[in-house]
Amino acid sequence: MNPLIDTALGQSLHKGEPLLWLNPNYQAEEAQYPCELSRNDIDQADQRLRRFAPLLQQLFPELTSQQGLIESKLLPAPQLQQQYYPHLSGKLIIKADHALPVAGSVKARGGIHEVLCHAEQLALENNIIHSTADDYLALLSPECKALFSHYEIAVSSTGNLGLSIGIISAALGFKSVVHMSVEAKQWKKQRLRDRGVTVIEHSNDYSAAVEAGRNASNADPSSYFVDDENSPRLFLGYAVAALRLQQQLADQQIAVDAEHPLFVYIPCGVGGAPGGINFGLKQVFGPHVHCFFAEPVEAPCVLVGMQAEDKLHPESVYQVGLNVATEADGLAVSMASGWVCSVMDTLLSGIFTVTDDELFLALYQLKHSEAIEIEPSAAAGFSGPSWLTQTAQGKTYQQQQQLTSVMDNATHLVWTTGGLFVPTQEMQKFQQRGEQLANR
Ligand SMILES: Cc1ncc(COP(=O)(O)O)c(C=O)c1O
């Protein structure tokens, strides 16, 4: 067992008690970011997605209205705030990645960015295009499809990353293999198989599926493995969301500055998507943004990882006696990305944990106030505003960061991370469970 189990935090984790952990290493003003990546890298990822936009628009007609950019809306949530957050001063808003086109989850920007990096490199090496200024529609030519058909793109996933990688790889003509961990939903596997993706089902957890997928891919020189535990390309794709959000906030005249703090609450699995977003937001808003990750009480792997002396080598949640037993399939991860934990060291404000009942109640409340439907994983952020404003821990954070006097001007942004393609019947079951909890 991990020595963490002997601490008060370890005991609370072990008992599955929801909690808010404040990161003692958080530094609001961080001149030096704790990794080699920079704002320039995020800008380059953004440029790459823009270079590919005409091609993506051809492949996915649903992107036409956004000229090939994969982006979600920033939504107000007045009914939700009025009915379920009556004591919240400031403004509650939603970053609607549950409706992100093409892949239907927050994993779209990162996953698609990484596949496009690989496709671009192969196209340049094989003279399909000669520079990044060329017309990328050449990547849809029969010649390029024939080239890509000799290469494989593989990934391991709890479901949503697999959807993102599988859909774009297959559309570009790659062989595509997705290793699904035990919790992956049947409909996500079927959706991939329908697109010609090879789905390999594993009977064990996500970390084991990553290990197996990585080993199989490494044994094949034509295979490229998208490594969710350790991928700057994924991370930078996720980080692009920060640039897009900056524009959306400006368009809606929502200020983010010393007088107007921005609190962001993001569901967290292995850490890549929320980590990339946190990294991007810090580059854009510096000390004025405060990022909190949301993890299931049964799978708080980044919270455990952030306690490790060597963050590059985190322990699993099994070490504190937990079993990853959660309906939040996207967050059902036993061991965090060590690389992400190390990058988050001084950037992350804190982490709160949520029970499955809280997830189902939140998704029900969201449907009944704002008519928005999401999957359970995507609902993890909704207890964030209450943790920050209604609890002693939250008030401690406000004091530490000298925010108490500006909380009336705060924006609380809940990131909803998946749900677009959930079949109607599944969605109804989620809603029924939420309704039962609401009527208790
Ligand atoms: C709906 C949803 N939200 C959040 C996440 C968390 O992303 P990450 O595993 O990169 O932390 C996932 C991961 O698959 C997801 O599917």
Ligand as a Chemical Component Dictionary entry (heavy atoms), coordinates in Angstrom:
data_LIG
# 
_chem_comp.id                   LIG 
_chem_comp.type                 NON-POLYMER 
_chem_comp.pdbx_formal_charge   0 
_chem_comp.three_letter_code    LIG 
# 
loop_
_chem_comp_atom.comp_id 
_chem_comp_atom.atom_id 
_chem_comp_atom.alt_atom_id 
_chem_comp_atom.type_symbol 
_chem_comp_atom.charge 
_chem_comp_atom.model_Cartn_x 
_chem_comp_atom.model_Cartn_y 
_chem_comp_atom.model_Cartn_z 
_chem_comp_atom.pdbx_ordinal 
LIG C1 C1 C 0 -16.281 12.493 -21.564 1  
LIG C2 C2 C 0 -14.871 12.588 -21.071 2  
LIG N1 N1 N 0 -14.537 13.587 -20.234 3  
LIG C3 C3 C 0 -13.291 13.726 -19.769 4  
LIG C4 C4 C 0 -12.290 12.854 -20.122 5  
LIG C5 C5 C 0 -10.934 13.031 -19.516 6  
LIG O1 O1 O 0 -9.869  13.139 -20.380 7  
LIG P1 P1 P 0 -8.452  12.594 -19.947 8  
LIG O2 O2 O 0 -8.555  11.089 -19.866 9  
LIG O3 O3 O 0 -7.531  13.030 -21.000 10 
LIG O4 O4 O 0 -8.162  13.155 -18.598 11 
LIG C6 C6 C 0 -12.592 11.784 -20.974 12 
LIG C7 C7 C 0 -11.578 10.808 -21.388 13 
LIG O5 O5 O 0 -11.803 9.932  -22.166 14 
LIG C8 C8 C 0 -13.913 11.666 -21.467 15 
LIG O6 O6 O 0 -14.257 10.647 -22.278 16 
# 
loop_
_chem_comp_bond.comp_id 
_chem_comp_bond.atom_id_1 
_chem_comp_bond.atom_id_2 
_chem_comp_bond.value_order 
_chem_comp_bond.pdbx_ordinal 
LIG C1 C2 SING 1  
LIG C2 N1 SING 2  
LIG C2 C8 DOUB 3  
LIG N1 C3 DOUB 4  
LIG C3 C4 SING 5  
LIG C4 C5 SING 6  
LIG C4 C6 DOUB 7  
LIG C5 O1 SING 8  
LIG O1 P1 SING 9  
LIG P1 O2 DOUB 10 
LIG P1 O3 SING 11 
LIG P1 O4 SING 12 
LIG C6 C7 SING 13 
LIG C6 C8 SING 14 
LIG C7 O5 DOUB 15 
LIG C8 O6 SING 16 
# 
